[in-house]
Amino acid sequence: MSAHHPIHPADPALQHLTTRDLTDLIVELRTEGREFGLLWPSAKPGETVLNGRVLVSLGNIPASTLINLLALLREYKRDRDRHRCSDS
């Protein structure tokens, strides 16, 4: 997963995500995103697959959006931490 190479909503690999996988990603997004005001307490794995896209219930977004958002957060934090270490 890379912020520079986002996952497309129709990526076949997303079809293999289980409810548990999606729940783990949502928990991670809640944890990682809290610092940035990304709060979705009602987020849960969606029960819907729309046009081959697995959805996460945040208002029915594709699972790829969740994964891509996590990639952006991780990359931002990694860069920020790297800059902090080099400034010391």
URDA-V311216 format. One record per helix or strand of 3 or more residues. SS is the DSSP state (~ for helix, > for strand). FROM is the first residue (numbers start at 1). TO is the last residue. If there is no record, write none. Layout:
# URDA-V311216
ss from to
SS FROM TO
SS FROM TO
This chain:
# URDA-V311216
ss from to
~ 12 16
~ 19 36
> 44 50
> 53 57
~ 63 87
